[in-house]
Amino acid sequence: MIICDTHLHTSFSSDSQAPMEDMIKEAIHLGLKTICFTEHYDADFPEIESGLDFSLDFDAYYCKWKELSEKYRDRIEVLHGIELGVQPHLGPELDAFYENYGGRYDYIIHSTHLVDRLDPYERKYFDSYGAKEGLGRYFEETYENLKVFDHYQSAGHLDYAARYMSKPCPEFSYRDYGDLLDAILTHIISRDKALEVNTSGLKAGLDWPNPHMEILKRYHELGGRRITLGSDAHRPEHMAYDFHKLPDILKEAGFDHYEYYKKQKPILVML
């Protein structure tokens, strides 16, 4: 049984309306031992059709987390995290954020949500690029983003863009992006960072979590051993989504454990 879900959003993220306490109660109901909230912070996010604004009230979020983590401390461990949306020009701004606020977080996810100022969530992204080129551009941007900000523990949903390709999705082949993906994975490993396995890909109708099994297997072949797990849930009913599939997925990719982070230090959990 997987005991923790470390990628969760509440009403402090603009794309969720879920009260934090409702998420905690559902986690207890599911039998989870540890959860980590990772609210969105995407600096300089452009106006998009959905009207979402990925700013974050750091202090209000911290105060509510502190209140509820204390309230439920005897029933579940509730950790404080953040998901940073990185863009190539944001290095100095994110470094300043980390200097001012970074020490309060147990866990920081490094994510790419925008490519050329477009979110693959918006239909016009793949309408503009097409499936193969759009996914390739996403990987290119991810690689650049990993080089501009280093204060994180795990690289989030590495093929996030694949969630939003038109269905049926084209078959993924590592060799189509091999050199670029090898560069990404080698960079993550060289920095002693983790790679997130995010089950929202399964929830979106893909045959794989984010990232694809070929990426997970290659990460292990290259020497990567740090894995974190998250559902990316924005509602209580999506917490720990398809987590019953994760032990087999991880073992098939070569892993015998996963990790979560507390005070930005890894805690190892055997499968």
C-alpha positions in Angstrom: 0.0 0.0 0.0 1.2 3.5 -0.9 1.1 5.5 2.3 1.6 9.1 1.1 0.3 11.5 -1.6 2.7 14.5 -2.1 1.1 16.5 -4.9 -2.2 18.1 -3.7 -4.0 21.3 -4.4 -6.7 23.2 -2.5 -8.6 26.5 -2.9 -5.3 28.3 -2.3 -4.6 27.2 -6.0 -6.7 29.1 -8.5 -7.7 25.9 -10.3 -9.2 24.3 -7.2 -12.2 25.0 -5.0 -11.5 22.3 -2.4 -11.2 23.3 1.2 -7.9 22.1 2.7 -9.7 20.5 5.6 -11.9 18.4 3.3 -8.7 17.1 1.6 -7.3 16.1 5.0 -10.4 14.3 6.0 -10.5 12.4 2.7 -6.8 11.4 3.2 -7.6 10.0 6.6 -10.5 8.1 5.2 -8.2 6.6 2.5 -5.8 5.5 5.1 -2.9 7.7 4.0 -0.2 8.3 6.6 1.3 11.4 5.1 0.1 14.0 2.7 1.8 17.2 1.3 -0.1 20.2 -0.1 1.7 21.7 -3.0 -0.2 24.8 -4.0 0.5 26.4 -7.4 2.8 29.4 -7.7 3.4 30.4 -11.4 5.0 33.9 -11.5 4.3 35.9 -14.6 1.5 33.7 -15.8 -0.2 35.1 -18.9 -3.9 35.7 -19.3 -5.5 32.6 -20.7 -9.0 31.7 -21.8 -9.9 30.0 -18.5 -9.0 33.2 -16.6 -6.9 31.3 -14.0 -4.3 33.3 -12.0 -1.6 31.2 -10.5 -0.4 33.7 -7.9 -0.3 32.5 -4.2 -0.9 34.2 -0.9 2.1 32.5 0.8 1.3 33.7 4.3 -2.5 32.8 4.3 -1.6 29.4 2.9 1.1 28.9 5.6 -1.2 29.9 8.4 -4.1 27.6 7.3 -1.7 24.7 6.8 -0.1 25.3 10.3 -3.6 25.4 11.9 -4.8 22.2 10.3 -1.6 20.2 10.5 -1.7 20.8 14.3 -5.4 20.0 14.5 -5.0 16.6 12.8 -1.4 15.8 13.9 -2.6 12.7 15.9 -4.3 11.3 12.8 -2.2 12.1 9.8 1.1 13.9 9.0 0.3 17.0 6.9 3.3 18.6 5.2 3.7 22.0 3.6 4.9 22.2 0.0 4.6 24.2 -3.2 4.6 23.6 -6.9 6.6 26.2 -8.8 5.8 26.8 -12.4 9.1 27.7 -14.0 9.9 29.6 -17.1 13.3 30.3 -18.6 13.3 34.0 -17.7 12.2 33.5 -14.1 15.5 32.3 -12.6 16.2 35.5 -10.6 12.6 35.9 -9.5 12.4 32.4 -8.2 15.8 32.6 -6.5 14.4 35.7 -4.7 11.3 33.7 -3.8 13.4 30.9 -2.3 15.5 33.3 -0.3 12.4 34.9 1.2 10.1 31.9 1.6 11.8 28.7 0.6 12.9 27.5 4.0 9.3 27.1 5.3 8.5 24.4 2.8 8.9 20.7 3.3 8.8 19.9 -0.4 9.2 21.9 -3.6 8.1 20.6 -7.0 9.7 22.0 -10.2 7.1 22.1 -12.9 6.8 23.3 -16.5 3.3 24.6 -17.3 4.0 27.0 -20.1 5.8 26.7 -23.4 6.4 29.9 -25.4 3.8 31.5 -23.1 1.2 28.9 -24.0 -0.2 26.3 -21.6 -0.7 22.8 -23.3 -3.9 22.7 -21.3 -5.3 25.2 -23.7 -6.4 23.6 -27.0 -4.6 26.1 -29.1 -1.2 24.8 -28.0 -1.5 21.5 -29.9 -3.6 23.1 -32.6 -0.5 25.3 -33.2 2.3 22.7 -32.9 0.8 19.3 -33.6 1.2 16.3 -31.3 4.8 15.3 -31.9 6.3 18.7 -32.2 4.2 20.1 -29.3 5.5 17.4 -27.0 9.1 17.9 -28.2 8.8 21.7 -27.6 7.5 20.9 -24.1 10.6 18.8 -23.4 12.9 21.5 -24.7 11.4 24.1 -22.4 11.5 21.7 -19.5 15.2 21.2 -20.0 15.8 25.0 -20.1 13.7 25.5 -17.0 15.6 22.8 -15.0 18.8 24.8 -15.6 17.5 28.1 -14.3 16.2 27.1 -10.9 17.8 24.4 -8.6 16.1 24.8 -5.3 13.6 21.9 -5.6 13.3 18.3 -4.6 11.4 16.7 -7.4 10.7 17.3 -11.1 7.0 17.3 -11.6 4.9 15.5 -14.2 7.7 15.4 -16.8 5.4 14.8 -19.8 2.6 17.0 -18.5 1.7 18.2 -22.0 0.8 14.6 -23.0 -2.3 14.9 -20.8 -3.8 17.3 -23.3 -3.1 15.8 -26.7 -6.1 15.1 -28.7 -7.6 11.6 -28.1 -6.7 9.0 -29.1 -3.2 10.0 -28.1 -0.4 9.0 -30.5 1.8 6.2 -29.4 4.8 7.5 -27.3 8.3 6.4 -28.3 11.3 7.4 -26.3 13.5 7.4 -29.4 11.5 10.3 -30.9 12.9 12.5 -28.1 15.8 10.3 -26.8 18.7 12.8 -26.8 16.6 15.5 -25.2 15.1 13.2 -22.6 18.4 11.7 -21.8 19.7 15.3 -21.2 16.8 16.0 -18.9 17.1 12.8 -16.9 20.9 13.1 -16.6 20.5 16.6 -15.3 18.0 15.6 -12.7 20.3 12.7 -11.6 23.4 14.9 -11.5 21.6 17.4 -9.2 20.5 14.5 -6.9 16.9 15.4 -7.5 13.8 13.1 -7.6 11.5 12.4 -10.5 7.8 12.5 -9.7 5.4 9.8 -10.7 2.1 11.6 -11.1 -1.1 9.5 -11.6 -3.1 12.4 -13.1 -2.0 11.0 -16.5 -4.0 7.9 -15.8 -6.9 10.1 -14.6 -6.7 12.0 -17.9 -7.2 8.8 -19.9 -3.6 8.0 -20.8 -2.3 4.5 -20.6 0.6 5.7 -18.4 1.1 8.0 -15.4 3.2 11.1 -16.0 5.9 10.4 -17.0 5.6 7.5 -19.5 6.9 4.1 -18.5 9.7 4.3 -21.1 10.9 7.5 -19.3 10.7 5.8 -15.9 12.7 2.8 -17.1 15.3 5.0 -18.8 15.6 7.1 -15.7 16.4 4.0 -13.7 18.9 2.8 -16.4 20.7 6.1 -16.2 21.1 5.6 -12.4 18.1 7.6 -11.1 16.8 6.2 -7.9 14.8 9.0 -6.3 11.0 8.8 -7.0 8.2 10.8 -5.4 4.5 10.0 -5.8 1.5 12.3 -6.3 -2.0 12.3 -7.6 -2.1 16.0 -8.5 -5.6 16.0 -7.0 -7.6 19.2 -7.0 -10.6 17.6 -5.4 -10.9 15.1 -2.5 -12.4 12.4 -4.7 -9.2 12.4 -6.9 -6.7 11.9 -4.0 -4.5 8.9 -4.3 -6.0 8.3 -7.8 -5.1 4.8 -9.0 -2.4 4.5 -6.3 -3.1 0.7 -6.2 -1.4 0.5 -9.6 1.8 2.2 -8.5 3.7 -0.7 -6.8 3.5 -2.7 -10.1 4.4 0.3 -12.2 7.4 1.2 -10.0 8.6 -2.4 -9.8 8.3 -2.8 -13.6 10.5 0.2 -14.0 13.1 -1.2 -11.6 12.4 0.6 -8.4 11.9 -1.0 -4.9 11.2 2.2 -3.0 9.9 5.7 -3.3 10.5 8.9 -1.2 8.7 11.8 0.3 10.3 14.9 1.7 10.2 16.5 5.2 12.1 19.7 5.8 13.5 19.1 2.3 15.1 15.9 3.4 14.2 12.5 1.8 12.3 9.9 3.7 12.6 6.5 2.1 9.6 4.1 1.9 10.1 0.5 0.7 7.5 -0.9 -1.6 
